[in-house]
Amino acid sequence: MPVLYQGYSNYPISYSPSALERAFDVSGTTDILGVPALIVLRKDKTAAAIVYAEPSQEENGELRHLVAAKLDLIPRKSTNQNESILAVKRYWESKAVLQVEGVVVDRSVQDTRVATTLYEHLIVEKGPILMSDHDQYIGGQNIWKRIARVSKKIDVFILDTESGRFYPYDGERTRYDCESIPESEIWSLAPDESRRGIVLVAERAAE
C-alpha cells in the first residue's frame, strides 16, 4: 500500500441474528449518531465489524443487523500470511499481528468516527498490531489518514517491508500524522507500483 486505486470498496452488508450469534462474539458496544451498536469479532479472527444493535426488518420480513463498518483480516499465523506480516512480526515478536485485507464503511456513516472506533477498539482492547494491505482504494486511504490525524489512542507508522525498516529508515520511527511524512513517500497511484512495499502499521499509542 500503497498502491492506490480509484473508486471505493463499499457495498451493503447485513447479518441475520442467528448468523451473527453463530459466527461472531460481541466485544463491546458503541453508538452511531446516537443509535446503539455492537462491536463484534469473528470467532476465527478473520473479521471485525460494528453492527446496529437492533435488527431491521427487510421487505421479505427477515430481520437483519445492518453493518456500519467491517474489516476483513488476515491473522499472523494464517497460511495466507505473506512477507509483509513476517516483516512486522520481526518487530513485534510477542504481539499478534493482523493485516487489514479489506474495509467497508456504509456510505451513510462515512463522515463519522465509526471506522476509527473499530480500529481503536481492536488495538486498545484486544491488543494486536494492525497493518494495511498493499493495494488500497481511495476510501481505505482516507480511513488510514483520518486515524493518523485524529486518533489519540493509536499511533501509525510507515514500514518498508522490502527493507524491514520504518520511515525515516535510519533506525528511528516517525509517527505519521498526515504532516510529519510526505505523502509521496507512502502512496503511489496505479499503475505506478513504486510504493507497493510500503505498509501502514498501527499500534496502541504510547502513554
Summary of the structure (lengths in Angstrom):
residues: 207
radius of gyration: 17.1
end to end distance: 28.0
largest distance: 59.7
contacts: 628
relative contact order: 0.19
helix: 23%
strand: 37%
